[in-house]
Amino acid sequence: MPSWLVLILASELVNIPRFFVNDLWVFGSFFPTWQRFLQYHVANFGSFFIWFCVSLLFRYIFSLEIYIAGLIGTVFSVGFII
């Protein structure tokens, strides 16, 4: 499977459950809506874009394993948001 597809699938597998937890804990909503789900994804796109680009950069330019490149991408995206 191509690295870019692995990164997108891994991101969605993490973001979808995280949406439900945040929607309940932060907003107290027991019934999530598609509108909030889309708003959540739009809000996360900037962080995802940085993570995705940095992860692919470290994967292909520095030939790191995909899980290590993804971890470095996470550090960069969190650092940018803070």
N, C-alpha and C positions, 0 to 999 in steps of 0.2 A: 504494500500500500504506500502511496507517495507521502512524503513527510508533511506536505501542506494539508493533505486530507486528514492525516492523523491529528495534526494540531487543531483543525477546525472541529473534528469530532470530540476530541478531549475537552475543548473549551465548552462545547454545548453540553456534554455530559456533566460538567461541573456547574455551569450557569443555570441550567433548568432547575435542579433541586435547590440551588441557592436562592433563586427567585421566590420559590414557595416559602422557604424559611424566612427570608427578609420580608415578604409580604405579610406573613403572620406576625412576626416579632416586632417589626418596625411600625407597620401600619395597622396591626390588629385585625386584619381581614381574614376571615375564615373561608371566604369564597373568592378566589382569585379571578380576575377578568382578563380577557385577551388584550384589552386596552392597556392595563397596567403591565402585562407581560411584554408587550411591544415597547412601552416606555422604558421599561427596565433594560431591554436589549439595546435600545438607542443610547441610553445613559452609559452602558458598559462598552459601547463600540470603541471609544477612544482608547481605553485601556487595552481592549482586545487587539486593536490595530497595532499598538506599540509592542505588545507581547508577541503577536504573530510575526511581525517584521524582524524583531530582534532574535526570536527563536529560529527563524529560517536563516538569518544571517549567520548565526553561530553554527547552525547545522551544516550549511553548505560552504561557507567561507573558511571556517575553522575546523570542519569535519568532526564535530562533537556528536556524541550519541544524542538522539532526539529527546530523551528525558532530561539530560543535562542542559541541552539547549533550551528546552521549555522552562526549566528552573531559572536559568539566567534571564530569560524573557520575563518571567514573573517578577524577578527582582527589579528589572528596568521599569516595568509597567507600574508597579507599586511605588517605586521611587519617583516616577513622573507625577503620579496622582497626589502624592504627599507634597 
